[in-house]
Amino acid sequence: MVGCASYETLGGQPGHKAEAAVAVADHMHHKGIATLLLEHLVSYASSHQITTFTGQTLAANSAMLKVFADAGLPVHRHTVNGVVDLTIPLPADGAGTGLNGYLDAVAKRERHADVASLRRVFAPGSVAVIGASRRLGTVGRAIWDNLRSAGYAGKLYAVNPHAGQIGGEPSLASAADLPEHVDLAVIAVPAAAVLDAAEQCGQRGVRAVVVITSGLDAAARADLLATCRRHGMRLIGPNCFGVAVPGIGLDATFAAAHPRAGTAGLVMQSGGLGFATADRLSRLGIGISSFASVGDKLDVSSNDMLMWWEQDGVTRLAVLYIESFGNPRKFARTARRVAASMPVLTVEAGRSAAGQRAAASHTAAVATPHVTREALFAQAGIIVVPDFGDLIETAALLATQPVPPGSTVAIVSNIGGAGVLAADACTDLGLTVHRPHPQIRRRLRALIPQGGAADGPIDTTAAITAGRFQECLELAAADEEVSAMITLVLSTGATGDLVAAIQRADIRVPLAVVLLDQAETVRLLPGPARGMASRTGPGYRPTTPRRRPRPPSPVPPGTGHGDPRRAVWCPTSPASGPRMRMRWCASSSDRTVTTAGFRRIRRRCCAATEYRWPNWSRSTARTRPSPPSPRAAESRWCSRPTCRGWCIRATRAGSNSTCAPKPMCAPPAGGWRACSATRCTRFSCSR
């Protein structure tokens, strides 16, 4: 124990006044412990109807007097004989400015402490990778290679008990061999080894850990958090993709490419989505100030990242992907304060029951209900978009343009239909399409060719020149009622370079430009050689008809029956011999293929098992049917591959004498089929 705080109600009875006392061990002074204890004591006392604290301290105890003075509470002092009597009114819920002032003071202290602890994560002087592998293509090796290739200038340590060196650099056998006071350790080991690795890091004085490993159960996660708190380590993860600060060359992730340094801060519960966002913003030229994949967010969360971005001096846009909240009230208060200095952007996640189940499965946290998140975002002043595509587009706009002060939008286009669609979209979103004032409309009509419109949306027609289009933009943006502008252009042979005209225009409001001839954002991937995409490609030659033709009629003589429905479709080609086309087959004598299109049954054309029953199917070939009736009791199953049917000894029609002493196969209808040892030949007799 390093400190203790308590209060005792005056007179021994519950009441509104209590005497407070705080004590801290001598070797733990000046570490903020007394201030933290006082905050918790005030919170507990306020919830138990205590309205005033009293206390005494020596006038020479300047450190304790400073604790009370900096607490954010009004303090009344009265000094007698070197002893200072203190009276401290406590804020109550709904107390207005007094409570808000105290909470702001608490938040400020927390922000300073939080930022100081996160400096070991986002500005480390040394990094250790526990689980760095010799094998390429593993998570540990990818993190190690990214740290080395991104240009990180701090000290790097690889830890692998089975390797003497990793990528040409020496490797330590365990985290216990690390030098003291390593700032950041990235743990990428199997789940069963995470707790031991974290404990060894704590014992060696590591200040922060990033746990990449997933698959930790609830008990293991609780033990991991307890270990980090016992040793004073900040924890990111587990089940995360790592952290990155491109500005200092820190890329402790296993992404395929390094993000570009920039002004957008990213915090994501979905690390893969964070990789995709960082990649898109890097290609757009916006770049990343810092990135954190918080995963299960046992410790570091979006609240911490917002406080870090608030003071880092680099971040101009905060982008969040959040599925759950540990402390919604704290998040709302922090986000509201940060949103006053920079745009805070998020995407709706887990709107449906299926989405919430998916969120719970991959982050081990119950997703906050959609209606709760919606109200929380609105209260905190966060900009919410519905999907990932809108997230990227809105981030690009907010990273390069100021937030519009109002909801009035001027629309200028040289394509009338594009202006109509933009006006409809603005109206659907609750925005007001601006109508220029009469004086501006007259000046616009003087610039716009015949057939255009100046009432709003402004249609300049496709025949306008680049210079006149620039003048139209400047006139529309000069109106004081305009909060933002959307311009939609399609360059033609008659217009000149409209994009250059837009870039030259003096526009003082946020501007979004839509290039109608911009390269497509949808990409088609080629299919495999055997896939459907290749069937219409060059060199494709169909080898089989797509449709089964009707059976030929009439049936050639010698087939044993005269009904075309008795013909059997031959869907197979032989493995040996000449390649046969798919066709209708019927049993015939030793004749060759007839002009009607029937082929005599041979093993290289139609298998006997496929022809034997006119209504044969693969399902009936696998399942033994019921025996024919009547005379079911006399039937027996013939399992020869050339037969596979119910057989019975038959008699000639009109005679009691039997046929040749061989079993008879019973077709579904009609008479009995004679069955030889090799194949079924023909209908030999009827019942």
Buried (B, 14 or more C-beta within 10 A) or exposed (E): EEBEBEBEBEEEEEEEBBBBBBBBEEEEBEEBBBBBBBBEBBEEBBEEEBBBBBBEBEEEEEEBBEBBEBBBBEBEEEEEEEEBEBBBBBBBEEBEEBBEBBEEBBBEBBBEBBBEBBBBBBBBBBBBBBBBBBEEEBBBBBBBBBBBEBEBEBEBBBBBEEBEEBBEEEBBEBBBBBEEEBBBBBBBBEBEBBBBBBBBBBEBBBBBBBBBBBEBEEEBBEBBBEBBBEBEBBBBBBBBBBBBBBBBBBBBBBBEEBBBBBBBBBBBBBBEBBBBBBBBBBEBEBBBBBBBBBBBBBBBBBBBBBBBBBEBEBBBBBBBBBBBBBEBEBBBBBBBBBBEEBBBBBBBBBBEEEBBEBBBEBBBBEBBEBEEBBEBBEBBBBBBBEEBEBBBBBBBBBBBBEEBEEEBBBBBBBBBEBBBBBBEBBEEEEBBBBBBEEEBBEBBEEBBBEEBBBEBBBBBBBBBBBEBBBBBBEBBBBBEEBBBBBBBBBBBEEBBEBEEBBEEBEBEBBBBBBBEEEEEEEEEEEEEEEEEEBEEEEEEEEEEEEEEEEBBEEBBEBBBBEEBEBBBBBEEBBEEEEEBEBBBBBBBEEEEBBEBBBBBBEEBBBBBBBBBBBEBEEEEEEEEEEBBEEBEEEBEEBEBEBBBBBBBBBBEEEEEEEBEEBBBBBBEEEBBBBBEEEBBEEBBBEB
